[in-house]
């Protein structure tokens, strides 16, 4: 699950919600 981990690590929309 490298993709999932990568996405979680870099979430450009995490701040927006």
Biopython code that builds the backbone (N, CA, C, O; Angstrom):
import numpy as np
from Bio.PDB.StructureBuilder import StructureBuilder

atoms = [
    (1, "UNK", "N", (0.861, -1.209, 0.000)),
    (1, "UNK", "CA", (0.000, 0.000, 0.000)),
    (1, "UNK", "C", (0.888, 1.248, 0.000)),
    (1, "UNK", "O", (0.721, 2.143, 0.828)),
    (2, "UNK", "N", (1.801, 1.290, -0.908)),
    (2, "UNK", "CA", (2.703, 2.441, -0.968)),
    (2, "UNK", "C", (1.945, 3.685, -1.429)),
    (2, "UNK", "O", (2.189, 4.792, -0.949)),
    (3, "UNK", "N", (1.030, 3.482, -2.361)),
    (3, "UNK", "CA", (0.255, 4.603, -2.889)),
    (3, "UNK", "C", (-0.540, 5.283, -1.790)),
    (3, "UNK", "O", (-0.518, 6.508, -1.663)),
    (4, "UNK", "N", (-1.233, 4.494, -1.006)),
    (4, "UNK", "CA", (-2.073, 5.048, 0.066)),
    (4, "UNK", "C", (-1.214, 5.834, 1.051)),
    (4, "UNK", "O", (-1.557, 6.946, 1.452)),
    (5, "UNK", "N", (-0.097, 5.235, 1.426)),
    (5, "UNK", "CA", (0.791, 5.895, 2.386)),
    (5, "UNK", "C", (1.306, 7.213, 1.799)),
    (5, "UNK", "O", (1.386, 8.221, 2.500)),
    (6, "UNK", "N", (1.648, 7.195, 0.527)),
    (6, "UNK", "CA", (2.162, 8.399, -0.118)),
    (6, "UNK", "C", (1.113, 9.497, -0.119)),
    (6, "UNK", "O", (1.416, 10.659, 0.152)),
    (7, "UNK", "N", (-0.109, 9.127, -0.423)),
    (7, "UNK", "CA", (-1.191, 10.105, -0.468)),
    (7, "UNK", "C", (-1.428, 10.696, 0.912)),
    (7, "UNK", "O", (-1.587, 11.906, 1.069)),
    (8, "UNK", "N", (-1.448, 9.825, 1.903)),
    (8, "UNK", "CA", (-1.691, 10.285, 3.273)),
    (8, "UNK", "C", (-0.580, 11.241, 3.712)),
    (8, "UNK", "O", (-0.831, 12.238, 4.389)),
    (9, "UNK", "N", (0.640, 10.920, 3.315)),
    (9, "UNK", "CA", (1.783, 11.740, 3.694)),
    (9, "UNK", "C", (1.662, 13.125, 3.050)),
    (9, "UNK", "O", (1.974, 14.138, 3.676)),
    (10, "UNK", "N", (1.216, 13.156, 1.821)),
    (10, "UNK", "CA", (1.091, 14.427, 1.089)),
    (10, "UNK", "C", (-0.367, 14.668, 0.703)),
    (10, "UNK", "O", (-0.819, 14.221, -0.351)),
    (11, "UNK", "N", (-1.095, 15.375, 1.562)),
    (11, "UNK", "CA", (-2.517, 15.636, 1.298)),
    (11, "UNK", "C", (-2.743, 17.122, 1.042)),
    (11, "UNK", "O", (-2.872, 17.894, 1.992)),
    (12, "UNK", "N", (-2.793, 17.537, -0.222)),
    (12, "UNK", "CA", (-2.990, 18.946, -0.562)),
    (12, "UNK", "C", (-4.386, 19.425, -0.189)),
    (12, "UNK", "O", (-4.627, 20.624, -0.055)),
    (13, "UNK", "N", (-5.307, 18.471, -0.022)),
    (13, "UNK", "CA", (-6.689, 18.824, 0.298)),
    (13, "UNK", "C", (-7.021, 18.540, 1.762)),
    (13, "UNK", "O", (-8.165, 18.689, 2.192)),
    (14, "UNK", "N", (-6.012, 18.133, 2.512)),
    (14, "UNK", "CA", (-6.226, 17.816, 3.925)),
    (14, "UNK", "C", (-6.608, 19.086, 4.681)),
    (14, "UNK", "O", (-7.415, 19.054, 5.609)),
    (15, "UNK", "N", (-6.014, 20.199, 4.267)),
    (15, "UNK", "CA", (-6.311, 21.465, 4.948)),
    (15, "UNK", "C", (-7.731, 21.921, 4.635)),
    (15, "UNK", "O", (-8.435, 22.446, 5.498)),
    (16, "UNK", "N", (-8.140, 21.712, 3.379)),
    (16, "UNK", "CA", (-9.478, 22.148, 2.971)),
    (16, "UNK", "C", (-10.546, 21.263, 3.602)),
    (16, "UNK", "O", (-11.675, 21.699, 3.823)),
    (17, "UNK", "N", (-10.182, 20.027, 3.887)),
    (17, "UNK", "CA", (-11.161, 19.151, 4.509)),
    (17, "UNK", "C", (-11.233, 17.872, 3.761)),
    (17, "UNK", "O", (-12.006, 16.986, 4.125)),
]
sb = StructureBuilder()
sb.init_structure("model")
sb.init_model(0)
sb.init_chain("A")
sb.init_seg("    ")
for serial, (resi, resn, name, xyz) in enumerate(atoms, 1):
    if name == "N":
        sb.init_residue(resn, " ", resi, " ")
    sb.init_atom(name, np.array(xyz, "f"), 0.0, 1.0, " ", f" {name:<3s}", serial, name[0])
structure = sb.get_structure()
